[in-house]
Amino acid sequence: MSCTAREVTAAVRRGAEVISVHRDELVELDRAIGDGDHGENMDRGFRAVLAQLELADPPTPGAVLKLVATTLISSVGGASGPLFGTAFLRAASTVGDAESLDATAIAASLRAGVDGVVARGKAEPEDKTMIDALLPAVRAAEESAGRGGEPGGTLATAAEAAEVGARSTVPLVARKGRASYLGDRSAGHLDPGARSVALLLAAFADVEGAE
Amino acid sequence: MPVGLVIVSHSDALARGVVELLGQLAPDVRAEPAGGMAPGGLGTDFEATSAALAEADSGAGVVLLYDLGSARMTAELAVESLADPDAAAVAEAPLVEGAVAAAASAQGGEALKTVVDAAERAAGGIVESPEQATTAAEDTDSGTESPTTTSPRVEQELVLRNEVGLHARPAALLARALTGFDAEVTITAGENSADARSVLGVMGLGARQGDRIGLQATGPDAESALRRVTELADSDFEG
């Protein structure tokens, strides 16, 4: 079992759909501790990705990920554009020209994506950022792939860990990004970036699990 | 051609304002604004930053300065996306001070790395007193025995006759004039002193027409460096 460009494209489309459905929720989360544009920015970015996928038919998983990266970088804006864009870009270069991705390749691409986000945003665990969802997700994926898990199962485990990680941001005081300007007042709210990570991974797992 | 500059800001007006300021100080440096998100919103734009980067590069490379938060990420991404990422660098510096220092350094014909250093040192341009400056310099030489063969220290005083004193343009000319001299030059005005190559530091002295300033130089070219500064002052900083 492995994922070809077709499955990866389907996963990205599902991700766009989920972001669109949760747009207002993300707006609300960001309004509480940020500037309120996260939902709108992510939705705009993934709509642009869908439009690009209509125009191009990327032949490999890496090419799909690269298209997502460049489109998000150009269209999301704020910090999320460079951060999510970097994640997809690093993931794309890690998988290279491979025709299909097994669980190990998926875990490796997640790891590269997370490392990229850490390098770009300089956030550390418990800074109340998307890192708090991404790091547990990649650890879970690596463990699942190491046990010989399938792509679908590996992504499902990653998505669950991301969900738990995202929820763990609620009590945290933000130390990075716009929310950090609020100091202690940022505690008690779910981080919108971490929420987006959990939503996207759940969407990806949804598609791969159905294959 | 000098190193180019790109000003990455959340605001179009802010980026253009900084570029306007640089145009006065460093007329030969190509500085490009990359501010705001189309249409007319606040934010940083990757495409616009990449375009400005291409525009600012005349072969010697480009230094990018940013205002806050995500502007740094956008600037870094634009550099990494270049065919040759070594052709540009993001300076970790306060936007206006860093841009002014970088522009003065680029105008002086310095290489990319030196221009970045000039920007990144910009925040610490002013030192409390000449004694402290000397101590700091010696501390970096914290070997077992401090070198006793220190280069001669040359000192001199002069009175500023030009109309604006050590304002932006004279300070930039001064930094430029010292390019190539192997000498540490410090300017003292009243209680304060500054590295003569730091445009911001020199401006921060607030020395005006009629003020008496002190010059202290050390290093192999100390004498010729001070002679150059005196010439510049004698010509009322007309370049």
Interface residues (C-beta under 8 A of the other chain):
Chain A: I73 S74 G77 G78 A79 G81 P82 L83 G85 T86 R120 G121 G177 R178
Chain B: M37 G43 T44 D45 F46 E47 G69 S70 M73 T74 E76 L77
